[in-house]
Amino acid sequence: MDDVASTGAQAVALAFANQVAYCQSNGANVTARIVAALGALLDDADAGPLLARIRDWPGAPLADGLPLRTAGALHSLHLTGREPALAAIYAGELADDVRIVRDAVRRQGAALLPWLDGPPQTNEAGRSSNFIAGMLWLAAQGLPARFECFEIGSSAGINLMIDRYRYDLGGIIVGPEQPVIAFAPEWRGPPPPPGPIAIASLKGCDVAPVDLADPEQALRLRAYIWPEHAVRFARLEAAIAAARRRPPDLVAMRAADFVEKQLARPQAAGTTRVLMHSIVWQYLPEDEKRRITEAMEAAGRSATGDRALAWIALEANRELLHHGLTVRYWPGGEEPRLIAAAHAHGAWIDWRG
């Protein structure tokens, strides 16, 4: 599907089909089964209010993450044991997926409708390996290796704790000796540039920040984890514990307002100020995208070698069915450059930097 902004009934069907392919390409066959079963029910007029609202979706279903909103809703039923029949699918057993899912959404449809009201909370610690790889690459381009980081779409702020994590990126080690979480994604291609980097600050925003201390909000994050990737549950628990010890610096704010505010702050000499985000851009309204881009480009025109600016984005590529890691920097690297392809949740990085 080339146009993620497409709307209408055909766009809904294509969004579910594309999400099935995306899940399969990223080793998430159980989630693919759930999404495929939901897709098969799109024309079932008796499947209940959840499917009726999905069929009549007014926005762009792929850009809105509609299939994943719905998959999270179904996963929540499984995690809470409210629909025991779903266990067969989540266990990877042979089952009548369409019938099981149809029964579940007919019984629970009204209760599941709120899951469609907002985008998936897909904040995943494993994606932060890409941010660190991007910073190593930027330092190798001659930018100051001390980074002032600000993130949009931070959700629970899990990736605002990257200074507490340790990374093995193709043999290049970054991070503390006693980390909250250690990451060693399968590395494809040559290693990233070696060299020390430092995180001077980390601050983020979200329109609806998730409080990890709230059990219900923590359950919502668990429901959005693809169940095939068991390591992600352990990572989330470690991140929850770390956030309770020292909460990440996270504010409730719209992305464009936040970016403009951060760029207006004084910048210390010898630093690179970096905007970073992962699986956020598709959810932003066009006016916010424009404001962010214009603000970054305007600030970039004033950037210097001693006070540099960079933009690290890890976003879905619906044609490759993986994520793309792109970087821009000022001065000197104004055009976006793809430096890696990556697994949706950090299992591997294919380095192209």
Buried (B, 14 or more C-beta within 10 A) or exposed (E): BEEBEBBEEEBBBBBBBBBBBBBBBBBBBBBBBBBBBBBBBBEBEEBBBBBBBBBEBEEBBBBBBBBBBBBBBBBBBBBEEEBEBBEBBBEEEEBEBBEBBBBBBBBBBEBBBEBBEBBBBBBBBBBBBBBBBBBBBBBBBEBBBBBBBBBBBBBBBBBBBBBBBBBBBBEBEBBEEEBBBBBEBEBBEEBBBBEEBEBBBBBBBBBEBBBBEEEEBBEBBBBBBBBBBEBBEEBBEBBBEBBEEEBBBBBEBBBBBBBBBBBEEEBBEEBBBBBBBBBBBBBBEEEBBEBBBEBBBEBBEEBEEEBBBBBBBBBBBBEEBBBBBBBBBBBEBBEEBEBBBBBBBBBBBBBBB
